[in-house]
């Protein structure tokens, strides 16, 4: 039986984002191991076991720059691969790709595949000295680690081109684009749009996700349409650009947004919302946008890579310039004032997801790369 190891940066993401791949691998008769830093709650462990995944917790300092902790992660992955003896390794998120790549190359795993699901903090522009240092180190690590892989997957062509332009991918490496991580269109079903102008943003609460622009636009729109409601779902993060809890309390107290905190099932607030908003500076392929479209929500996002690949401007939603709160507010007002257009965009978005981003198609695509040959 072929053994496949999937390495990620967060336990919950194994179920939320990699379940289609796990299911497709199991259908092909593979034994699937999953490794990530915890916590693995009883519910998460049970859900992963139910789809056939065997859990191997590891330690990883996801956002911190800690050479000692990263060395610990590398050693753990080496031991894990020697114990499991996988035939194929799939790694996603920066540290997982880097250290799983080193380990898989060292123990000579036959099939090695990296999945760049977004370029993140280390590639988005910023003038701080700390960000410049992180950006430089991350690119050096990627350049050396990606030599250990035969295949690198991206979720949009702009990210693939960026890695090529920066010479991070070896010339003999196979590069493919996936349709994001996929969406379970049977789970995310269309729900009738509510009458009231309710907006939702659900994301990691980082500056680069556009959360400050969302709040600023909300304040502008509410001066003209005081009945409008702006929901914000997510939690502060370890990332240096994360919004802190004090700022969230200020926004909530001012009435600018209704802060929901971490939401276990995004379908509940999504059904409450009429319009979904993600003013991100850059994405791989924004899963929340695809989920919103699957549920028949028109989307307002940006012209950034990833976002523009998900949303068809003027047809499934509206795209605005990055970091432009005024343009964002204008787009919100346009959809408030044009409910027929908003509903049509929601219907078109659902069809786009069904046609192009269904989870089973993405899962089979990646599973095939991991199992169809001796090399990915």
N, C-alpha and C positions, 0 to 999 in steps of 0.2 A: 504494500500500500504506500503510495507517494505521500511524503510528509512535507507540509508547508508551514512555515513560521511567518506570522504577520506581526510586525513590531510598530507600535504607535506611541504617541507622546502623552496620551490621556486615556485612562481606562474606559470612561464612558463613550469615547469616540469609536471604540471597537464595535459597539452595538449600534450606535447612532449613525455611523458613516460606513463601516466596513461589513455590516451584516450581509449585503448583497453578494460580496465577494466570498465570504465564508460559506454562504448557502450554495453558491455556484461550485465552489471547490468540493464541498461535501457531496453534491450531486454527481461530481466526477469521480467519486470514490476516494478522495484524499482524506488523510488525517490532518486536521488543522489545529495548530497551536497559536495562541495569541499572547503577546507580551506587551506590557505597558506599566507605567507607574500607577499605583492605586489612587484612591481607595476602590477596591472591588466590593461593593455592597452585596449583601445576600441576594437582593433582587437582581442586580446586574449579573452576578455570577450565575444565577439560575437561568436568566435569559440567554446568556452566552452558551451555557451548557445545552439549552434547549435547541439551539441551531447547530450544535455539534462542535463547538470550540472548546479546546482544552486550555485553561488559563495558566499562565506563568508570570506572576507579578515580578517587576523589576524596579530598581531605584533609578530615578532620573531627576536632576534639577532642571525643570522644563525651561524656565525663563532666566534663571541665575547664570552668571558667568563664573563657573567654579571648576578649574582644571582638576582638582582632586575628586570632586563629585563626578565629573565626566569620565575620569579614569576608572572610577568604581563602576560606572555604567558599562564601559567597554569590557572590563573584566567579567562582569556578570553576563553580558551577551556572549562572550567567548565561551564561558562555562555552559551556558544554556545551549548553544549550538553544538557543542561537543556532546552534550547529554542527549539532545533530541535527534541530532544528525539529520537535519532537514535536507530535502532534495531541492527545495526552493525557498527563498526569503523575499518577502515584500515588506518594505519599510516606508513610512510616511511621517511627516513633520520633520523639521530640520535636524534636531539632535538624533532622532531615531534613524533617519537616513544616513547621517554621518557615521555614527558609531556601530550601527548594524552593518553598514557597508564594510567598515574596517574588519569587523569580526567575521562576516561571511566570506570576505576575500581571504582572510588568514586561514580559515578552516576549509576553504575550497568548496563552498556550497555550489552545486552545479548551476542553478538558476538564480540570478540575483537581480531584483527589480526595485527601483526607487520610484516613489510616487510624490511628485512635488505638487502638493494640493494648494499652495499659495506661497508667495515669497516673503511676506511678513515684514516684521520690524527691521530686519537686516538689509532690506532693499528699498523700502520707502524712503523718500527724501526727508532729510532733517539736518539742521545746521549744528546741533550740539556735538561737542567733542566725543561724548560717550557713544552717541549713535554712530558717528563716523568710525570709531574704533571697533564697535560690534560689527558694522557692515564689512570692514576690512577683514576681520578675523573669520567671519562666517563665509565670505567668499573664498578665502584660502582653504578652509576646511571642506567646503563643497567641492572645490577643484580637485583636491586629493581624494576625497571619499568617493566621488562619482566615477573615478577610475576603476573602482571595485565592482561596478555594476555593468551588466550587458545591456539593460534596458532602462530608460528613464521615461516615466509618464508625466504629462502635464495636463492641467485642466483647461488651459487656453493657449492659443498660439503665441500671444504676446509674451507670456512667461517663458515659453520654450525659446523664443527668439532672444530674449534678454540673457538667458543662460548661454546661448550660443555666442552672442556678442561679447560676453564677458569671458569667453573661453573656459567655461566651467564644465563642459561636457566633452569627453574624448571624441575624436573624429569617427571612431569605429562603433560608437554607442548607438543603439537603436532608440529612436525618439518617437513616441506616439502621444496623441491627444485623446483623453477620455471625455465623455459627456458629463463632467463633474463627478460626483460620487453617486449620482442617481437618486431618484425619489420614488418611494413606494406609492404609485398612483392609486392603488387600492386602499391604502391607509389614509392618504391625503386626498379626500374627496371634495368636490365643490359644495359650498354652503352659500345660501342666498346672501347677498350683500345687505347689511343693515341700512336703514334709512339715514341714521345720524352720521355726521362726518367724524368718524373715529379712525385715527391713524395708529399704526404700530411699527415700532422698530425693535427687533430682537437680535442681539449681537453681544459679543464680548465688548465690554464697555471701555473701548480704547479710543484715543483721539483719532487714530487712522481709520476707524470705522465710521467716522463722521458724526459721532454722538453730539459734539458741541454744535455742529451745524444744524442737527435735528432740533435741538432745544432752542437755538436762536430762531430758526424758521417757525417753530411752534409759537414762540412769543409774538412774532410778527403776524401770523395767521389769526391768532386769538384776538388780536386788537380789532380785526375786521369781522371775524366769525367767532364770537365768544363761546358759542355752543360746541365748537370743535374740541375733541378730546385727543390727547396724544399719549399713547401707552409706550412705556419703555421697559423692555424685559432684558435681563442679563445681570451679571455680577461683576464687581471689580476684579481685576486680574493681577497676576504678578508682573505683567509687562510694565516697563517704565512709563509708558504713555497712558496707563489706565486711569480712568476717573476714580476719585476716592469717595468714600462713603459720605464724607462731609459735604461734598459738592452735590451728591445725590439728594441729601436731605434738604439742601438749599433749593434745588429745583422742585422737589416735591412740595415744600412749604410754600413756594411762590405760586404753585398751581400750573407751572409751565408744562409739567408732565405728570402722569400717573405712573409711579414707579412700581413695577410688578415683582422685581427681584428675579431670582432664578425660577424658571417655569419648566416643570417636568414634561408637560405635554403641550407643545406650542400650538396645537390645533385649537385649544380652548380660547386663548386671546386672539388667534388668527380669525376664528369665527366671529368674534366680537368686532373686529376691525373691518372697515370698508376699504382702506387703502394701506398697502404695506410700503415701508420706506427703508432703504439702506443706502445712505450717502457715503459709501466707503471710498477710500483713496485708492484701493487696489484689492482685488480678490483673485483666488484661483478660479473657482466657480461657486458663487454664493448659494449655499444650500438653502438658506432661509428664503431667498428670493424664489427659488424653484418650488419650495413648499407652498409659498404664498400663491404662486401662479397655479399650482396644482389644485388649490382650494378656490380658484376663481377670483383671486384678488388682483386688481391692477397694481402695478409696482412703480414707485418712483425711486430711481437710483442714479448713478453717475456714469459719465463717459469713460470711467476707469477700466483697465483690463479686467476681464472676468465679469464685471457688471454689464458691460456692453455686449458680452457674449451671451448672457442670459436673457436680457430684456431687449426686445425689438422696439426701438424708439418710435412712438406714435402709434404702435399697433398693440403691444401687450403692456405698455406703460410709457413713462416719460423718463428721459435721461437728462441730467443737468451737469454743468461743470463741477469738477472736484472742488471742495472747500468753498462753495459759494452758497451761503445761507439765504441770500436774497433770491437767487434763481430757484432754490429749493422751495421757498415759501410761495413763489409764483406758480410753480408746478402744483403744489398742494391746493392753492386757490383755484387753479384751472379745473382740477378734478372735483372739487367741491361744487363748482358752478356748472359742471357738465356731467351730471349723473348718468346720462345715457352713454356717453363716451367711456366713463369709468366701467360701467357694466360690460360694454363691448370688449374693452381691453381685458377684463377678467376672464371672459369666455375664450378669447384668443390665447391668453396665457395658459389656460388649462390645456388646450389642444396642443400648444407648443411643447409642453412638458410631456404629454402622452406620446407625442411623435418623436421627440428627440432625447428626453432625459429620464426615461423609465429605468428604475433601479436594476431590474433583471437583465437589461441589455448591458449596462455598465459592469455588473457582476460577472457576466459571462465573458465579456471582453477581457477583463483582467485575469480571470481564471484560466482562460485559454492561453494567455501569454505565459502563465506560470506552469502549465502542464503539458502543452502540446509538443514540446521538444526538449532536448537536453540543454538548450540555451534559450533564455527568454528573448 
